[in-house]
Amino acid sequence: MHVCLAPMYVRVLAVKAMADAEREAALLQCKVEEMGVMWVPGEPVPAARTGRNGKRRFKDAKTARYQQAVCDAAVAAALPRVGIADDEAAIVVAHLFCGRTNARERAKVRAERIADESGPDVDNVAKSLLDGMQLDGGPMRDDRRVCSMTIRRHLAGSWCGPGALVVLARVRVLDR
């Protein structure tokens, strides 16, 4: 397991995320072939598009930079390549650490069990993560190979700055 620049709490969470990926593979009747973990530092950026009035929409510069950071983190962590063989698929487990809240606000969120709205939409961040892993040199050839994706948002705090922890498992579908 290679998690660079990640605090100890995130390393413990990475082990749990790897166990989640293995459980998901068992449910989907897949065999885990290879697994990797990466840490993308910085506030997660949703996949934003620019353009209006029916005109073609392009990625904005912030989204493009974040996707390149995801690709660079994937290459640095040596994530397994997915999509080389026809029967390969991917399972992705992601934990997002968002927001800059103080201890009092974090305690209120936990005590009242209210939804954390301090970060971006998780579905749009998932798009950024998957698009970043498909860039040249990234671990994924096509995000259609993802058979399962779990994404969770956590409050970033003094113990863990903003970032994204991503576990990618290359799986092979078993004969039924």
Kinemage of the C-alpha trace (Angstrom):
@kinemage 1
@onewidth
@group {chain A} dominant
@subgroup {mainchain}
@vectorlist {calphas} color= white
{ca met a 1} P 0.000 0.000 0.000
{ca his a 2} L 1.412 3.366 -1.008
{ca val a 3} L -0.240 6.499 0.377
{ca cys a 4} L 1.985 9.516 0.081
{ca leu a 5} L 1.492 12.718 2.081
{ca ala a 6} L -1.518 11.265 3.887
{ca pro a 7} L -2.023 11.610 7.657
{ca met a 8} L -2.209 8.513 9.839
{ca tyr a 9} L -6.032 8.666 10.074
{ca val a 10} L -6.248 8.502 6.285
{ca arg a 11} L -3.893 5.508 6.209
{ca val a 12} L -6.173 3.648 8.610
{ca leu a 13} L -9.152 4.618 6.456
{ca ala a 14} L -7.306 3.293 3.387
{ca val a 15} L -7.118 -0.170 4.946
{ca lys a 16} L -10.865 -0.050 5.612
{ca ala a 17} L -11.527 1.139 2.053
{ca met a 18} L -9.498 -1.772 0.684
{ca ala a 19} L -11.618 -4.156 2.756
{ca asp a 20} L -14.749 -2.452 1.337
{ca ala a 21} L -13.473 -3.057 -2.203
{ca glu a 22} L -12.825 -6.731 -1.458
{ca arg a 23} L -16.324 -7.161 0.026
{ca glu a 24} L -17.852 -5.456 -3.014
{ca ala a 25} L -15.915 -7.784 -5.320
{ca ala a 26} L -17.256 -10.799 -3.449
{ca leu a 27} L -20.833 -9.484 -3.789
{ca leu a 28} L -20.350 -8.934 -7.524
{ca gln a 29} L -18.757 -12.381 -7.879
{ca cys a 30} L -15.451 -10.946 -9.013
{ca lys a 31} L -11.877 -11.838 -8.116
{ca val a 32} L -9.614 -8.995 -6.989
{ca glu a 33} L -6.430 -9.154 -9.042
{ca glu a 34} L -4.614 -6.024 -7.967
{ca met a 35} L -5.360 -3.070 -5.734
{ca gly a 36} L -3.812 0.343 -5.215
{ca val a 37} L -4.340 3.406 -3.037
{ca met a 38} L -3.703 7.049 -3.857
{ca trp a 39} L -3.998 10.343 -1.975
{ca val a 40} L -4.891 13.448 -3.987
{ca pro a 41} L -4.041 16.501 -1.850
{ca gly a 42} L -6.171 19.633 -1.950
{ca glu a 43} L -9.867 20.419 -1.958
{ca pro a 44} L -11.767 18.001 -4.267
{ca val a 45} L -13.056 19.813 -7.371
{ca pro a 46} L -16.331 18.846 -9.053
{ca ala a 47} L -16.509 18.347 -12.812
{ca ala a 48} L -17.664 21.811 -13.842
{ca arg a 49} L -18.456 22.738 -17.405
{ca thr a 50} L -18.586 26.168 -18.987
{ca gly a 51} L -20.781 27.435 -21.807
{ca arg a 52} L -24.406 28.467 -22.201
{ca asn a 53} L -27.304 28.801 -24.620
{ca gly a 54} L -26.841 25.357 -26.132
{ca lys a 55} L -23.232 26.003 -27.120
{ca arg a 56} L -20.595 23.357 -26.700
{ca arg a 57} L -19.356 23.056 -23.126
{ca phe a 58} L -15.714 22.731 -22.139
{ca lys a 59} L -13.904 21.956 -18.910
{ca asp a 60} L -12.885 24.982 -16.926
{ca ala a 61} L -9.234 25.437 -15.943
{ca lys a 62} L -9.763 24.494 -12.273
{ca thr a 63} L -11.380 21.170 -13.203
{ca ala a 64} L -8.630 20.419 -15.720
{ca arg a 65} L -5.905 21.111 -13.117
{ca tyr a 66} L -7.631 18.856 -10.580
{ca gln a 67} L -8.012 16.037 -13.106
{ca gln a 68} L -4.317 16.322 -13.960
{ca ala a 69} L -3.504 16.185 -10.223
{ca val a 70} L -5.590 12.992 -9.977
{ca cys a 71} L -3.688 11.468 -12.904
{ca asp a 72} L -0.328 12.475 -11.394
{ca ala a 73} L -1.293 10.974 -8.013
{ca ala a 74} L -2.403 7.747 -9.717
{ca val a 75} L 0.902 7.474 -11.582
{ca ala a 76} L 2.909 8.240 -8.413
{ca ala a 77} L 0.962 5.581 -6.474
{ca ala a 78} L 1.404 3.043 -9.307
{ca leu a 79} L -2.297 2.183 -9.431
{ca pro a 80} L -3.120 -0.973 -11.405
{ca arg a 81} L -3.991 -0.578 -15.077
{ca val a 82} L -7.645 -1.417 -15.809
{ca gly a 83} L -9.183 -2.200 -19.172
{ca ile a 84} L -6.382 -4.144 -20.815
{ca ala a 85} L -8.301 -7.442 -21.030
{ca asp a 86} L -11.962 -7.766 -22.010
{ca asp a 87} L -13.063 -9.388 -18.754
{ca glu a 88} L -11.422 -6.803 -16.481
{ca ala a 89} L -13.444 -4.331 -14.472
{ca ala a 90} L -12.756 -1.808 -11.720
{ca ile a 91} L -14.092 -1.126 -8.254
{ca val a 92} L -13.473 2.380 -6.902
{ca val a 93} L -13.825 3.421 -3.250
{ca ala a 94} L -13.272 7.142 -2.589
{ca his a 95} L -13.259 9.203 0.602
{ca leu a 96} L -13.400 12.975 0.171
{ca phe a 97} L -12.139 15.330 2.876
{ca cys a 98} L -13.780 18.691 2.215
{ca gly a 99} L -14.461 22.001 3.831
{ca arg a 100} L -12.671 24.221 6.257
{ca thr a 101} L -14.805 24.162 9.360
{ca asn a 102} L -13.808 24.789 12.931
{ca ala a 103} L -14.099 22.307 15.797
{ca arg a 104} L -17.423 23.748 17.003
{ca glu a 105} L -19.069 23.309 13.580
{ca arg a 106} L -17.729 19.743 13.256
{ca ala a 107} L -19.088 18.895 16.720
{ca lys a 108} L -22.508 20.308 15.779
{ca val a 109} L -22.625 18.219 12.606
{ca arg a 110} L -21.750 15.073 14.545
{ca ala a 111} L -24.068 15.786 17.480
{ca glu a 112} L -27.121 16.632 15.397
{ca arg a 113} L -26.318 14.085 12.697
{ca ile a 114} L -27.127 16.635 10.038
{ca ala a 115} L -25.989 16.331 6.463
{ca asp a 116} L -22.589 17.823 5.770
{ca glu a 117} L -23.030 20.475 3.099
{ca ser a 118} L -19.560 21.977 3.337
{ca gly a 119} L -18.169 20.273 0.251
{ca pro a 120} L -18.994 19.850 -3.427
{ca asp a 121} L -21.527 17.387 -4.830
{ca val a 122} L -20.033 13.933 -4.538
{ca asp a 123} L -21.388 12.806 -7.912
{ca asn a 124} L -19.575 15.613 -9.724
{ca val a 125} L -16.338 14.930 -7.828
{ca ala a 126} L -16.684 11.271 -8.837
{ca lys a 127} L -16.753 12.422 -12.472
{ca ser a 128} L -13.567 14.437 -11.932
{ca leu a 129} L -11.822 11.482 -10.300
{ca leu a 130} L -12.790 9.065 -13.060
{ca asp a 131} L -11.941 11.542 -15.835
{ca gly a 132} L -8.569 12.219 -14.203
{ca met a 133} L -7.759 8.510 -14.038
{ca gln a 134} L -8.437 8.264 -17.797
{ca leu a 135} L -5.911 10.911 -18.850
{ca asp a 136} L -2.761 9.833 -20.695
{ca gly a 137} L -0.678 7.646 -18.415
{ca gly a 138} L -3.558 7.179 -15.969
{ca pro a 139} L -4.654 3.756 -14.724
{ca met a 140} L -7.985 3.528 -16.535
{ca arg a 141} L -8.610 3.151 -20.240
{ca asp a 142} L -12.361 3.734 -20.049
{ca asp a 143} L -14.596 4.553 -17.075
{ca arg a 144} L -17.257 2.231 -18.474
{ca arg a 145} L -15.157 -0.528 -16.913
{ca val a 146} L -16.150 0.645 -13.410
{ca cys a 147} L -18.640 -1.895 -12.071
{ca ser a 148} L -18.953 -0.351 -8.599
{ca met a 149} L -18.099 2.986 -7.036
{ca thr a 150} L -18.522 4.032 -3.421
{ca ile a 151} L -17.881 7.644 -2.476
{ca arg a 152} L -18.134 9.271 0.951
{ca arg a 153} L -17.632 12.840 2.111
{ca his a 154} L -15.970 13.700 5.431
{ca leu a 155} L -15.281 17.005 7.109
{ca ala a 156} L -11.652 18.041 6.840
{ca gly a 157} L -10.162 19.244 10.095
{ca ser a 158} L -6.902 19.911 11.848
{ca trp a 159} L -6.182 16.150 11.921
{ca cys a 160} L -6.648 15.823 8.167
{ca gly a 161} L -6.508 18.524 5.528
{ca pro a 162} L -8.604 18.520 2.369
{ca gly a 163} L -7.955 15.791 -0.153
{ca ala a 164} L -9.262 12.602 -1.693
{ca leu a 165} L -8.350 9.043 -0.787
{ca val a 166} L -9.021 6.673 -3.680
{ca val a 167} L -8.763 2.886 -3.730
{ca leu a 168} L -8.802 1.279 -7.170
{ca ala a 169} L -9.193 -2.480 -7.483
{ca arg a 170} L -8.770 -4.307 -10.756
{ca val a 171} L -11.139 -7.268 -10.738
{ca arg a 172} L -11.890 -10.144 -13.070
{ca val a 173} L -15.442 -11.405 -13.470
{ca leu a 174} L -15.689 -15.041 -12.415
{ca asp a 175} L -17.410 -17.627 -14.585
{ca arg a 176} L -20.857 -18.305 -13.223
